[in-house]
């Protein structure tokens, strides 16, 4: 007798691998200005006086946080295996769709130049193939997230969980969304309305980049991505 195929009673939809981690970097301080006839990405170190003159708090302007987050995500085995999707939602309510093929510049100066270009020209294309690597997309962010996906925010003020155990309990063969504040101060995930739940992954205050490492490492462990 032929050995029974364990997948013979499953539909193609059941067998298809639909796993995906969608990361939304919330309230990212990515804002451009024209200073000395040049378009720049504002940051608290180089443009403190300009920001203060605009009546804003310069300490929020930390685009380097976004840079660190993107490098952390880009370098993860989860991303290299094709299971990661990234959106950036800025403090000015602009949404950037990041192509997984984007190679994030290692130096901050090149990163700032790239994202200043994206914010002013609405998209960035690859030189070799003309493929769009970064593009601005329409609001709201929820239009770009799967309607049936669980959406989880992260905050040091939320209930503390073991990230691996929490993800193992809540993940399945469909996309899941994690929202991380791409900020050095503030608590964006506790302010947004579209998450289903909000958790803390450590009893300590973590940088956004390290929080993302804990999340991606947990998914890699559960999904057996080496």
CORNOR-V214038 format. One record per pair of residues at least 6 apart in sequence whose C-alpha atoms are under 6 Angstrom apart, sorted by the first residue. I is the first residue (numbers start at 1). J is the second residue. If there is no record, write none. Layout:
i=<I;I>
j=<J;J>
This chain:
i=<18;18;19;19;19;20;20;20;21;21;21;21;22;22;22;22;23;23;23;23;24;24;24;25;25;25;25;25;26;26;26;26;27;27;27;28;28;28;29;29;29;29;30;31;31;32;32;32;33;33;41;41;43;43;44;44;44;48;51;66;68;69;78;86;87;87;87;88;88;89;95;95;96;96;97;97;98;99;102;105;118;122;122;123;123;124;124;124;125;125;125;149;149;150;151;151;151;151;152;152;152;152;152;153;153;153;153;153;154;154;154;154;154;155;156;156;158;158;158;159;159;160;160;161;163;164;181;182>
j=<173;174;173;174;175;83;84;175;84;175;176;177;84;85;86;177;86;177;178;179;87;88;179;88;89;180;181;182;89;180;181;182;89;90;91;90;91;182;61;63;90;91;63;41;42;40;41;42;39;40;112;116;61;62;58;59;61;58;58;182;209;209;220;98;96;97;98;95;96;95;136;137;135;136;134;135;134;133;133;111;124;135;136;134;135;132;133;134;131;132;133;175;176;176;177;178;195;196;178;195;196;197;198;178;179;189;195;198;180;189;198;199;200;200;200;205;198;199;200;199;200;200;201;201;201;218;188;208>
